[in-house]
């Protein structure tokens, strides 16, 4: 049905390649490309079905264009670094190819992410008759679809949203991140931010926390308020929302290690001179930390990610919780990955499936909650991320 070019061969790219290969009637031809072709070859060697591999520098638009022209994909799944989103979108515009990513753009030299840079591409994609789907991971991604599903099937009006992300996984390392260390640390060391009564409120990093009782035996865990990009798109597309927050769990050990690294300057993203060479401390730290793609065989435990929603149905107040639980060991048994990469890679494949099969279509730049949630929710149950609902 369609040819797909996957850009990025990290932990998420690994999962996306495996999951696309499982659906040959939709993904008829697959090319996996990254800056390091050997990484792509290693991933391809573990997939029963034959897929192509290539080297490409996602910072180089002309290289991207040459590869796209050569392979002629119907769409691109971008699971490279967020810094590279705009380069890949530029290449899509030059070659007339549809686009999908899992995380919004952020500039390399500033720990700030927002959708405005990509939303500014809407008219250009519309004029070319192309579709760009933003944030088709889990959070953002599935959490946005959970919200759209809740609004369609359970509420007349939604007033409050709490997106809550828990990872109980234990990989045995003193300190490691479950996805790209550079992106992960940039994200959690910036100020918290939430939406309330028509305005954004900022907090100091990790300054707001509370306990939350997670289902299915996970139990009481401390959750910390962060800023996450899906809040920005959800309040734009559902302006009825009065309050929206994002929460995530962290172990005390993780937070203590992170504080030390921050205090000694290892989380800095500005260049410093070392023996006559300019380096960025956070990128050096990334190089010496365990590769998230290598954590799968060591990680035990579960993730639990969902939306706690308050609103009104038929004049009555309603409280509702929808979530997915993913087991790290089950993910590793299926595709050789830990659950954090799995929960991002599966929705990327499903979003691409929605586009290639015509379930979702449009001209311009869209966030995932702008489409009918029903076919996506059905595929989550089929392809490894079953969800549950609780009326509270």
C-alpha positions as CSV (number, residue, x, y, z in Angstrom):
1,X,0.0,0.0,0.0
2,X,2.8,2.4,0.8
3,X,6.5,3.0,0.8
4,X,7.9,4.5,4.1
5,X,11.2,6.1,5.0
6,X,12.0,5.9,8.7
7,X,14.7,8.5,9.8
8,X,16.4,7.7,13.0
9,X,17.9,4.5,14.3
10,X,17.8,5.0,18.1
11,X,15.5,3.0,20.5
12,X,12.3,4.4,19.0
13,X,13.5,3.9,15.4
14,X,14.3,0.3,16.3
15,X,10.7,-0.3,17.4
16,X,9.1,1.6,14.5
17,X,11.1,-0.5,12.0
18,X,10.0,-3.7,13.7
19,X,6.4,-2.7,14.0
20,X,6.1,-1.5,10.4
21,X,7.7,-4.7,9.2
22,X,4.9,-6.6,11.0
23,X,2.3,-5.0,8.7
24,X,3.5,-5.7,5.1
25,X,0.0,-5.1,3.5
26,X,0.3,-1.4,4.7
27,X,4.1,-0.9,4.7
28,X,5.0,-2.5,1.4
29,X,8.6,-1.1,1.3
30,X,10.7,0.2,4.2
31,X,13.9,2.2,4.2
32,X,15.6,2.9,7.6
33,X,18.1,5.7,7.5
34,X,20.3,7.5,10.0
35,X,23.7,9.2,10.3
36,X,25.3,5.9,11.1
37,X,24.3,3.2,8.6
38,X,25.8,0.4,10.8
39,X,23.0,1.1,13.3
40,X,20.4,0.7,10.6
41,X,22.0,-2.5,9.4
42,X,22.0,-4.0,12.9
43,X,18.3,-3.2,13.3
44,X,17.5,-4.7,9.9
45,X,19.4,-7.9,10.6
46,X,17.1,-8.6,13.5
47,X,13.9,-8.2,11.4
48,X,12.6,-11.3,9.6
49,X,11.4,-9.3,6.7
50,X,13.9,-7.6,4.4
51,X,14.1,-3.8,4.7
52,X,16.5,-1.4,3.1
53,X,19.0,0.8,5.0
54,X,20.9,4.0,4.1
55,X,23.0,6.7,5.6
56,X,21.7,10.3,5.8
57,X,22.5,13.4,7.7
58,X,19.2,14.7,8.9
59,X,20.7,18.2,9.4
60,X,21.5,18.3,5.7
61,X,18.4,19.1,3.6
62,X,20.1,18.3,0.3
63,X,21.2,14.9,1.5
64,X,17.6,14.2,2.7
65,X,16.2,15.4,-0.7
66,X,18.6,13.1,-2.6
67,X,17.6,10.1,-0.5
68,X,13.9,10.8,-0.8
69,X,14.2,11.3,-4.6
70,X,16.1,8.0,-4.8
71,X,13.7,5.9,-2.7
72,X,10.4,7.7,-3.6
73,X,8.5,7.1,-0.3
74,X,4.9,7.9,0.2
75,X,5.7,9.3,3.7
76,X,8.4,9.9,6.2
77,X,8.4,8.8,9.8
78,X,10.7,11.1,11.6
79,X,12.2,9.6,14.8
80,X,15.4,11.5,14.6
81,X,16.3,14.3,17.1
82,X,13.8,17.1,17.6
83,X,16.4,19.6,16.4
84,X,16.0,18.0,13.0
85,X,12.3,18.3,12.5
86,X,12.3,21.5,10.4
87,X,15.1,20.2,8.1
88,X,13.1,17.0,7.4
89,X,9.9,19.0,6.9
90,X,11.8,21.3,4.4
91,X,12.9,18.1,2.6
92,X,9.3,16.9,2.5
93,X,8.2,20.2,0.9
94,X,10.9,20.0,-1.7
95,X,10.0,16.5,-2.7
96,X,6.2,16.3,-2.2
97,X,6.2,13.7,0.6
98,X,3.9,13.5,3.6
99,X,5.5,13.7,7.1
100,X,5.0,12.3,10.6
101,X,7.0,12.9,13.9
102,X,6.7,12.0,17.6
103,X,8.0,15.1,19.3
104,X,8.0,18.8,18.4
105,X,10.9,20.9,17.2
106,X,13.3,22.6,19.7
107,X,16.3,24.6,18.8
108,X,19.7,23.0,19.5
109,X,21.0,26.0,21.5
110,X,18.0,26.6,23.8
111,X,16.1,24.1,26.0
112,X,12.7,25.3,24.7
113,X,10.1,23.4,22.8
114,X,6.8,24.6,21.3
115,X,4.7,23.9,18.3
116,X,4.8,27.4,16.8
117,X,7.8,26.7,14.5
118,X,6.0,23.7,13.0
119,X,2.5,25.2,12.9
120,X,4.1,28.0,10.8
121,X,4.5,25.3,8.1
122,X,0.8,24.8,7.7
123,X,0.2,27.0,4.7
124,X,3.2,25.6,2.9
125,X,2.1,22.0,3.4
126,X,-1.5,22.9,2.4
127,X,-0.3,24.6,-0.8
128,X,1.6,21.5,-1.7
129,X,-1.3,19.2,-1.0
130,X,0.7,17.5,1.7
131,X,0.0,16.3,5.2
132,X,2.2,16.6,8.3
133,X,1.1,14.8,11.5
134,X,2.8,16.1,14.6
135,X,3.4,14.2,17.9
136,X,2.4,10.6,17.0
137,X,4.2,9.0,20.0
138,X,2.6,8.3,23.4
139,X,3.0,11.6,25.2
140,X,2.5,13.5,23.0
141,X,0.4,11.2,20.9
142,X,-1.7,8.5,22.5
143,X,-2.5,10.9,25.4
144,X,-3.9,13.4,22.9
145,X,-6.0,10.6,21.3
146,X,-7.2,9.5,24.7
147,X,-8.4,13.0,25.3
148,X,-10.2,13.2,21.9
149,X,-11.8,9.8,22.6
150,X,-13.0,10.9,26.0
151,X,-14.5,14.1,24.5
152,X,-16.2,12.1,21.8
153,X,-17.6,9.3,23.9
154,X,-17.8,10.4,27.5
155,X,-18.2,14.2,27.9
156,X,-20.1,17.1,26.6
157,X,-17.5,19.5,28.1
158,X,-14.1,18.8,29.5
159,X,-12.8,21.2,32.2
160,X,-9.7,19.7,33.7
161,X,-6.9,17.4,32.3
162,X,-4.0,15.7,34.1
163,X,-1.7,13.7,31.9
164,X,0.2,11.3,34.2
165,X,3.2,9.3,33.2
166,X,4.6,6.6,35.5
167,X,7.6,4.3,34.8
168,X,8.4,1.7,37.4
169,X,11.2,0.2,35.3
170,X,14.4,-0.9,36.9
171,X,17.4,-1.3,34.6
172,X,20.0,-1.9,37.3
173,X,22.2,1.1,36.4
174,X,22.9,3.9,39.0
175,X,21.8,6.5,36.4
176,X,20.5,6.1,32.9
177,X,17.6,7.6,30.9
178,X,15.0,5.5,29.1
179,X,15.1,7.7,26.0
180,X,17.7,10.0,24.4
181,X,19.7,11.4,27.4
182,X,20.2,14.8,25.8
183,X,16.5,15.3,25.1
184,X,15.4,13.8,28.4
185,X,17.6,16.0,30.6
186,X,16.9,19.1,28.6
187,X,13.2,18.5,29.1
188,X,13.1,17.9,32.9
189,X,15.6,20.6,33.9
190,X,13.6,23.4,32.5
191,X,10.8,25.2,34.4
192,X,7.5,23.5,35.0
193,X,4.5,25.0,33.3
194,X,0.7,24.4,33.4
195,X,-2.4,26.0,32.0
196,X,-5.1,27.5,34.3
197,X,-8.0,29.9,33.6
198,X,-6.7,31.1,30.3
199,X,-3.1,31.6,31.2
200,X,0.2,29.7,31.6
201,X,1.7,29.5,35.1
202,X,5.4,28.7,35.5
203,X,7.0,26.8,38.4
204,X,10.6,26.0,39.3
205,X,11.8,22.7,38.0
206,X,10.5,19.8,40.1
207,X,9.0,22.2,42.6
208,X,5.5,20.8,42.5
209,X,4.7,17.2,43.4
210,X,2.0,15.0,44.9
211,X,1.1,11.4,45.4
212,X,-1.0,9.4,42.9
213,X,-2.4,5.9,43.3
214,X,-1.7,4.1,40.1
215,X,-3.9,1.1,39.1
216,X,-3.2,-2.7,38.8
217,X,-0.9,-3.0,41.7
218,X,1.5,-0.2,40.9
219,X,0.2,1.8,43.8
220,X,1.1,5.1,45.4
221,X,3.9,7.0,43.6
222,X,5.1,10.6,43.8
223,X,4.5,12.5,40.6
224,X,6.2,15.8,39.6
225,X,4.8,18.6,37.5
226,X,6.6,19.2,34.2
227,X,5.8,21.1,31.0
228,X,5.0,18.9,28.0
229,X,4.1,20.0,24.5
230,X,0.8,18.2,24.2
231,X,-0.7,20.7,26.7
232,X,0.0,23.5,24.1
233,X,-1.9,21.7,21.3
234,X,-4.7,20.4,23.4
235,X,-5.7,23.8,24.8
236,X,-5.5,25.2,21.3
237,X,-7.8,22.6,19.8
238,X,-10.1,22.3,22.8
239,X,-10.4,25.8,24.2
240,X,-13.0,24.7,26.7
241,X,-10.2,23.3,28.9
242,X,-9.9,25.4,32.1
243,X,-6.9,23.6,33.6
244,X,-4.3,21.3,32.1
245,X,-1.2,19.7,33.8
246,X,1.4,17.1,33.0
247,X,3.0,14.9,35.6
248,X,5.8,12.3,35.6
249,X,7.3,9.9,38.2
250,X,11.0,9.9,39.1
251,X,12.9,7.9,41.6
252,X,14.8,9.7,44.4
253,X,18.1,8.1,43.0
254,X,17.4,9.6,39.6
255,X,16.7,13.0,40.9
256,X,19.7,13.0,43.2
257,X,22.0,12.0,40.4
258,X,20.5,14.7,38.1
259,X,20.9,17.4,40.7
260,X,24.6,16.6,41.2
261,X,25.1,16.6,37.4
262,X,23.3,19.9,37.1
263,X,25.3,21.4,40.0
264,X,28.7,20.5,38.4
265,X,27.7,21.8,35.0
266,X,27.2,18.6,33.1
267,X,23.7,19.4,32.0
268,X,24.8,22.7,30.3
269,X,24.0,23.0,26.6
270,X,26.3,25.9,25.8
271,X,29.8,25.1,24.5
272,X,32.9,25.1,26.7
273,X,36.5,24.7,25.7
274,X,38.3,21.4,26.7
275,X,41.9,21.0,25.7
276,X,41.5,23.4,22.8
277,X,38.3,21.7,21.6
278,X,34.8,23.1,21.9
279,X,32.4,20.6,23.5
280,X,28.8,20.8,24.9
281,X,28.8,19.2,28.4
282,X,25.3,17.6,28.0
283,X,26.4,16.0,24.7
284,X,29.5,14.6,26.3
285,X,27.3,13.2,29.2
286,X,25.1,11.6,26.6
287,X,28.1,9.8,25.1
288,X,29.1,8.2,28.4
289,X,25.7,7.2,29.7
290,X,24.1,3.9,28.7
291,X,22.4,3.9,25.3
292,X,18.7,3.7,25.9
293,X,18.4,1.2,23.1
294,X,20.6,-1.2,25.1
295,X,18.4,-1.2,28.2
296,X,15.7,-3.5,27.1
297,X,17.2,-6.8,28.2
298,X,18.0,-5.4,31.7
299,X,14.8,-3.5,32.4
300,X,12.0,-4.9,34.6
301,X,8.7,-3.3,35.6
302,X,5.9,-1.4,33.9
303,X,4.9,1.9,32.5
304,X,1.5,3.4,33.2
305,X,0.5,6.5,31.2
306,X,-2.9,8.0,31.0
307,X,-5.3,10.9,31.3
308,X,-7.3,11.9,34.3
309,X,-10.2,14.0,33.1
310,X,-13.0,16.0,34.8
311,X,-15.9,17.5,33.0
312,X,-19.7,17.4,32.4
313,X,-22.0,14.9,30.7
314,X,-25.7,15.6,30.4
315,X,-25.5,18.2,33.1
316,X,-23.7,16.0,35.6
317,X,-20.1,16.3,36.7
318,X,-18.0,13.3,35.7
319,X,-14.5,12.1,36.5
320,X,-12.8,9.6,34.2
321,X,-9.4,7.9,33.9
322,X,-8.1,6.2,30.8
323,X,-4.6,4.6,30.7
324,X,-2.3,2.0,29.2
325,X,0.1,-0.3,31.1
326,X,3.1,-1.7,29.2
327,X,5.4,-4.3,30.6
328,X,9.1,-3.8,29.9
329,X,9.8,-7.5,29.6
330,X,6.9,-8.1,27.3
331,X,8.1,-5.4,25.0
332,X,11.6,-6.9,25.0
333,X,10.2,-10.3,24.2
334,X,8.3,-9.0,21.2
335,X,10.8,-6.6,19.6
336,X,13.9,-6.5,21.8
337,X,13.1,-3.1,23.3
338,X,12.3,-1.6,26.7
339,X,8.7,-0.2,27.1
340,X,9.6,3.5,26.8
341,X,10.8,3.1,23.3
342,X,8.0,0.6,22.6
343,X,5.2,3.0,23.8
344,X,6.6,5.7,21.4
345,X,7.3,3.5,18.4
346,X,4.0,1.7,18.2
347,X,1.9,4.9,18.0
348,X,4.3,6.3,15.3
349,X,3.6,3.2,13.3
350,X,-0.2,3.4,13.9
351,X,-0.2,7.1,12.9
352,X,1.6,6.3,9.7
353,X,-0.9,3.5,9.1
354,X,-3.8,6.0,9.6
355,X,-2.3,8.2,6.9
356,X,-1.4,5.5,4.4
357,X,-4.8,3.8,4.6
358,X,-6.7,7.2,4.3
359,X,-8.3,6.9,7.8
360,X,-6.8,10.3,8.5
361,X,-6.2,12.8,5.7
362,X,-5.8,16.5,5.2
363,X,-3.7,19.2,3.7
364,X,-1.5,21.1,6.1
365,X,0.1,20.6,9.5
366,X,-2.0,18.8,12.1
367,X,-1.8,17.5,15.7
368,X,-3.0,14.0,16.3
369,X,-6.1,15.0,18.4
370,X,-7.6,16.8,15.4
371,X,-8.6,13.5,13.8
372,X,-11.3,10.8,14.6
373,X,-9.8,8.9,17.6
374,X,-11.8,5.7,17.0
375,X,-9.6,3.9,14.3
376,X,-6.4,4.8,16.2
377,X,-7.8,3.5,19.5
378,X,-8.8,0.2,17.8
379,X,-5.3,-0.3,16.5
380,X,-3.7,0.3,19.9
381,X,-5.5,-2.8,21.2
382,X,-4.3,-4.8,18.2
383,X,-0.7,-3.8,18.0
384,X,0.4,-4.0,21.7
385,X,-0.9,-1.0,23.7
386,X,-4.3,-2.0,25.1
387,X,-6.1,0.7,27.1
388,X,-8.5,0.7,29.9
389,X,-11.1,3.1,31.2
390,X,-12.3,3.8,34.8
391,X,-15.3,6.0,35.7
392,X,-14.4,7.5,39.1
